[in-house]
Amino acid sequence: MTVDFDVAVQSFLYFHGITDCNFEVIEIQLKAVQWRSAVHFMFENSLNAAVLHIMLGPEHDIVSVDLYMKIVIKIASIPEHSEDMIAGVGATQFQVQGVWSKEEDQGLRPSTWEGREAWPSLMMEVGYLEMIGLLHIDVEWWLLYSEGQTQFVIIEKIHRNPFHFHIECWMMGPPMAGIGDLWISKCIQDFNIDSAGAVTSPLGSTEL
């Protein structure tokens, strides 16, 4: 097994030739230093390779949990809905045979969808501005490989200076006229939230 560390970003470790035994050892060590909740794994199954994404700093966890709770409360406020109808998706690894498998930030699904293997119907991914390209890859991954089970993906970018958030809401939609017949992922809503709490939308979105 070889390991490469991205010194410039200091947020990723790449493992090539990783085995199940290697992964178990890494998991044990991460738990021993209480880092397991601060990292997510993505696996390239065909290459026996893995990318360990390190999410240090309090902002990621605070923003991720806060967004999740706000969405749960919003859903529960809908007439004839309640929190009992919502099941959170914890630190679960979703496998796609022969391609990438990955862990999520936060997700939820109807409580009637049983089993840990059930995909989230709504997925949330949080990251810093510098990783927006990777967040968009995450969007494609959830919407494409869930085969319609994940219907909605929300990504939240954290800008450090000046501190503010940018939220994008994605789902699959029909292509533009004359560009094939396969549905594609589309950003249907977006919101900028500054440090004072003021909300604007480049797309003219009104409410999440």
N, C-alpha and C positions, 0 to 999 in steps of 0.2 A: 504494500500500500504506500502511495506517495501522497504528500500533503503540500499544497501551495497556499501561501497567505498573501492576500491583497494588502500590501503595506499602505498604499495611497488612501484607500477607503477604510481599512481596518474594520471591516464588518463581514468578511466572508472567508471561509476555509473550504478548499476544494480537495476532496479525497478521490483518488483514482485507484481502482482495483480493490475497493472496500468489500469485505465479506460480512455475513451476518454476525460472526464472532467479533469482528472489528467494531461493528456498530454497537453491539451490546456493551463492549468495554467503554466506548465513548459515552454511551448513555449513563453508565455507572459513574464515570468520572464527573460528568456534568452535574448529576444529581448530588454527588459528594460535595461539590463546591457551590451548590445551590444556583447553578446557571441554567438548568434544563428549561425553565420557563422563559429564559431570555434568548433561546435559539430555536430556529425552525430548520428542518431538513428538507431538501429537494433531492430526489434520486433520479439518475439517468439509468434506467434498468438495463438497457442493452449494453452499456459500457461498464456496469458495476461501479458507477461513479456517484458521488454525492456532493452537494454543496451545503455547507452549514452556514446559515445566515445568523449572524450575531446582532441582536437588537438591544444594545446597552443603552442605559439612560432611562429616566422615569417617564419621559414624554410618551414613548410608544405605548407602554402598558396603560397609562392613565387615559390617553386618547382612545385606545382600542376598547377598553372596558366601558368608558363613559358613552361612547357611540352605541355600543351594544345595548346598554341599559336604556338609553333614550328610545331606541327602536322597539325594544320589548314593551316599554311603557306606552308608546304610541300605538302599537298593535293591540295591546290589552284595553286601550280606551275605545276601540271600535265597538259599536253595539253588538252584543251577542258574542264577543270575544273575551278571552281572559288569559292570564299568564300560564294557566294550566294547559292551554292549547299549544304552547310554544316549547320546543325542546332545544336547548343550547347544544352546540357541537363543540366538545372540548378539544384537547390536544390529540386529535385523531389524524392518522396518516391515510390519505386516500390514494389507492393504487390504481394505476392504469397499465395493464399488461404491455410490456414492450416499449413503453415511453416513460415520460416523467411521472413520478409520484411525489406528493408534497403534503406538508402540514399547513393548516390554516391559521389565520389570526383569530377571528371570531366568526361564527356562523350560527344559523338557526334553521329549524325546519319544523313542520307540524309534528306534534307529539304522537300522532297516529302513525308516523313513519318509523317503524321499529328497527332496532339493530344499529350497531356502531358503523356498519358499512353503508347505511343510508346517507346519501349526499345531502348537504344543506341546500335548502331552496333559496336562501339569501346568504350571501357571503360578504364579509368585510375584510379588507386588507389595508393596513396602515404602514406608512413609511415616510422617510424624509424626502425633501425635494430632489436631492441628488439621485434618488432611486426611482424616479417616476417611470423610466423605461421598464424596469423590472415589475413595477406595479401593473403596468399595462399588459405585460406578458402573463402575469397572474390572472388578470381579467380573462384573457383569451383561454387560458388553461381551464378555468372553472366552467366557463360557458360552453366550451367545445367538448371537453372530455367527460363532462357529467351527462352528456347526451340528453339535455333538456331538463335534468333534475334540478340543477342550479339555474334559476331563472333570472336572478338579479344579483349584481355585484356592486358593492360600494367601495371605492377607494378614497382614503383620506391622506393627503399630503401635509406634512408638517414643515413649515418654513421657519427657520431659526431666526433670521435677521432681515427684516423685522419679523417678529413672531406672529404668524397667522396660519390659518388652515385653508386648504382647498379641497372640496369634496366633489367627486364625480360619481354618477350613477349610471351603470352600464347594463344592457340586456341585448339579446339577439333580436335582429330586425331584418326585414327584407332589404335586398341590395338596391342601389340606385338604378333607375331605368336604364336598360341596355348593358348592365354589367352582370351577366350571368343570372342564375336563379338560386344560388346558395345564400342562405341567410348569413349575416355577418354581425359582429359585435358593434354596438353603437352607444356612444355617450348620450343619454337622453336628458340628463339634468346636471347642473354644476352650481356650486356655491363657493364664494370666497367669504371667509369670516375673519375679520381683523382682531387685533388684541383688545379692542373696545367692545367687541361683540356685534359690530355692524356687518350686515350680510348683503352681498351683491352677487349677481349672476351674469357672467358673460353670455350665457345662452338664453337669459331671460326667464329662468326657472323661478317658480313662486314658492313651492313648498315640497319638501321631501315626502 
